Amino acid sequence: MKYKLYIVFLTIVGAGAIALFFASSGYYPIAVVGGRVITAKAFAKDYLMAEMYYKNVLKSAVGSSTAAELTEEQIQQSVLYMLIENELVDIGAQKEVGGSVDDLVNKKIGEVATEPGIEKEIEAVYGVGFNDFKSEILVPQAKRDILTGNLLLKGKKIEDWLAEAKKSSKVIIFSGKFYWDGKNVSVR
């Protein structure tokens, strides 16, 4: 009986430590799209990439009126929207193509990896290594291209498909700053 209390106490402390580890590492959801979780860690990684890219665009557009000033909140909103849309496209590509999506994606992005000097260019522009760039930018774009091609063969447009997918999918955002309005990420 005496040891039972210690075991319960240690179990609670252990569970708390594990929860603290996952929370501090960013492994908690910030959004759920059709049952798929978008973690804070994925959001932070994509946000840092987008912020670096945006800063580089601003540097290259000095003196030009084409680059608009975006706030941190607008960049976050755009990144969250992109992550949600990428999940919807991934779900759609899996439904349209099935298990061969990964093979098609690897064929599409295989050529990019062989470009000389590409890793240094990606690091300079996006501030990440090639593997992160591949998983966060190239793979989602390849899936979008594959889905677009399959939809075109059926006489449909990706824009129409996305509009319908956004309306029909359950999207939940766990943020005090943003919410899903049925077709876009909006600011509260």
N, C-alpha and C positions, 0 to 999 in steps of 0.2 A: 504494500500500500504506500509506503514511504517513497519508493522509487517511482511509482506511477506519476506523482506530482513532478518529479524531476524530468521524466520523459516528456510529459506534456509541455513543460516549460521549454525544454531544449527544442522540441518540435516547433513551437511557436517562434522562438528566436531564429531557428534555422530557416523557416518559411519566410520570415521577415527579411533575413539576410539575402535569400535568393531573390525575393521580390525587389529589394533595393538594388541588387546587382543588375537585374534586367531593366529596371527603370532608369538607372544611371547610364546604362549602355545603349539606351534608345530602343530597346526591344518592346515597346508598347505601341499600341495602335493609335494613329492619328486619324485614320479613315478606314472604312470598310466598303468595298465595292463588289457587289454580287457575291458576298461571302468571303472575298479575299481581303486580307489585311495589308494596309500600307503602314509601315512602321515609321516612327519618328526618326530612326536612323537613316532610312532610305530618303525621307524628306530632307533631312539635314545635308546628306551627301549631294543630292540634286540641287538643293538651294545654294550650296557653296560653289558648285559647278556653274550654275546660272549667274550667280553674283560675279564670279571671276570673268566669265564670258562677257557679261554686260559691262564691266569695268574696262575690259579690253576694247569693246566696241566704242565706248565713250572716248578712250584714248585715241583711237584711230579716227574718230570723227570730230576732233578738235577743230573748231572754226566752221564746222558744217551744221546746218540747221536740221539735218535729217534725224539725228539721234535725240529722242525725247528723254527727259529726265524721269526716271521711275523711282518710286519710293521703295523702301525695304518691304513694306506691306504688299505693294503691287507685284514685286518679284515673288514673294511667298505665295501669293494668290495664283500667279501664273504657274509656278512649280507644282502646287497642289492640284491644279486643274490638269496639268500635263500628266501627273502620276495617275490620276483617276481615269483620264482618257486612255492612257497606255494600258491600264488594267482592262478596260472595256474592249479595246482592240485585241488584247491577248485572248480574252474570253471568246471573242468573235472569230479570231483566227483558228483557235482550237476547234470550234464548232464547224467552221467551214472546211478546214483542211484535215483536221484530225491529228494523228500521231506524227505525221510527216512534217509538221511545222518546224521542228528543231532542225531537221536535215535541210530544209529549204532556207532557213535563216543562216545556218552555217555556210551554205553555198554562197548566199548573197554577201555576207560580210567577210568571207575568206579572202577575197581579193584585196580588201582594205588593209589587212594585217601585213601584207607583203610589200606595201609601199615603203620605199626607203625614207627614213627620217620622220615617219608619221608619228612615232611616239614622242619625239621632242616637240613637234608642232602641237600635239594634243596637250602636252604638259604646259606649254607656253600659253595656249589660248584658254584652256579649261581648268588648268591647275590640278589635273588628276592623271593617273597612269592610264595606259591603254586598256587594261582589263576593266577598270571602272567605266571608262568612256564606252567601251564595247557593250557592257551590260546595261548601262543607263541611257545611252543614246543610240548606238547602232542596232542592237537587238530590237528595241521597240520600233524603230523606224523600219527595219526589215519586216517585222510582223505587220506593220501598217501597209507596206507595199504589197505583201502577199495577200492580205485581206482585200486591198483595193483591187488587185488583179482578179481575184476570184469573184468579187462582186461585179466587176465590169463584164466578166464572162456571162453573168446572169442578167446583164442589162441594168444593174443598179449602181448608184453612186455612193462613195464612202461617206459623203456629207449627210445624205439622207439616212444611211444606215446608222451613223453615229448619233444623229438627232433622235432616232427611234430608240437606240440602245440607251441613251441618257435618260429618256423618259421612262423606259420600262425597267431599268435596273434600280436596285435598291442601293443607294449611296448614303452613307452616314459619315459625317465629319465630326470628330471629337475635338472641337476647338471653340474657344470663346470668341475668337476673331472672325472665323469663317463659317459658312453654312452652304449646303447644296440646295439650290433653288429648283432643281429638276432638269437643268441644262447647263448650269455654270456654277462655279465657286463664287459666292458673293460675300461681301464684307458686312459684318453685323453693324 
